[in-house]
Amino acid sequence: MEALKRYCLALDLKNDPTLIAEYEAYHRDVWPEILQSIRDSDIRHMEIFRVENRLFMIIEAGPEFSFEKKGAADAQNEKVQEWETLMWKYQQALPTANPGEKWIPAQSIFKI
């Protein structure tokens, strides 16, 4: 059986209940082109969890996945760029993010 790599990332939403509700509504009906771009990058499973305005994304990906390849493909995909621009209306970078950085990888500190 093929081993999947797991990644956990964090990002904040703007702390506004209306914007958070809109963001969640978009994620109940993600555009088909976005879902296809996720699958095309060899992401096998993806979940986003929310606590107040903090988001956690868990990705399980196959051997063909890399953040660099996904980023390069996304940069060439007009629909992904449209989605990302729209999502930025709701999102805000973590305080420690570099300029232009959105989702920040989390470091695993415990596993059993």
N, C-alpha and C positions, 0 to 999 in steps of 0.2 A: 504494500500500500504506500502510495506517495505521501511523503511528509509535507505538510503545509507550514509556511512561516506565518507567525502571528505578529501583528503590529497593533499598538494602541496609541491613539493620538488624541489631543485635547484642543479645544477652541472654545471661545466664549461667544454667546449671543449678546446683542444689545439688551440691556435689562429693562425691557418694555413688554408687558404682557400681550399687547396687541401684536407686536412684531414677532414674539415667540410663537403665538398661535398661528400666524401666517406662515412662519418657517416650518412648523410642524405640518401644516396643511400641504405645503409643497412636497414634503417628504412622504406623505400618504399617497401621492400621485406623481412620482418622479417621472420626468420625461423619458420616453423610450430610448432616445439617443444617448442619454446619460447612463441608463442601465447598460446599454450596449457597450459604451466606452469602458465601463467598469469590467464587464465580462471580457472584453477584448484585451485588457491589460493582465489577464490571468488572476484577477481577484475572484476567489471562489465563494467567499461569504463576507458580508459587510453588515455591521449593525452600528447604529448611533444611539447612544443613551444620553439623557439629559437629567441634570440635577440643577434646579433653579435656572441660571443662565449659562451653566457650564456644560459643554458637550464632550462626550467621549466616543470615539470611533474605534471599533475593533474590526480589523481586516485579517482574513485568513487567505493567503495567496499561494499560488503554485510557483514552480521554479522559474517561469518566464517573467514574473513580476519584478519590477524595480521602480522606485519612486522617480528615478531619472527618465526611464522609458515612458512611464505614465505621464510625467510632466511634458515631455517632448510631444507625445501624441495629443495630449490635451491642448497644447499651444497651437496645433494645426487644425483643431476641430472647432468650427465656428459655433456649433450648438453648445459644446462644453463651455466655451468662453462666454456665451450668452448666459448660461446657467450660473457660472461662477460670478459674473458681474451682478446678476440678480441676487444671489445668495449673500453677497457682501453687504447688501442693504440691511441684512439682519445680523450679520456676524461682526465681531470685533476681535482683533488679535489679543492674545495673552500679553500681559505686561512685559514678559521677557522675549517676545518675538522680535526677530530681525525685521527691518523694513520689507514689506511685501510678503512676509511669511504668514500663513494662515494656520493650518493644522500643525501642532508641535508634537513630535514623537515623545511618548512617555517612556521612562526607564522602568523596567521590571525590578521590583525590590523584594518580592516574596513569591514563592511558588511551592505548592505541595503536590 
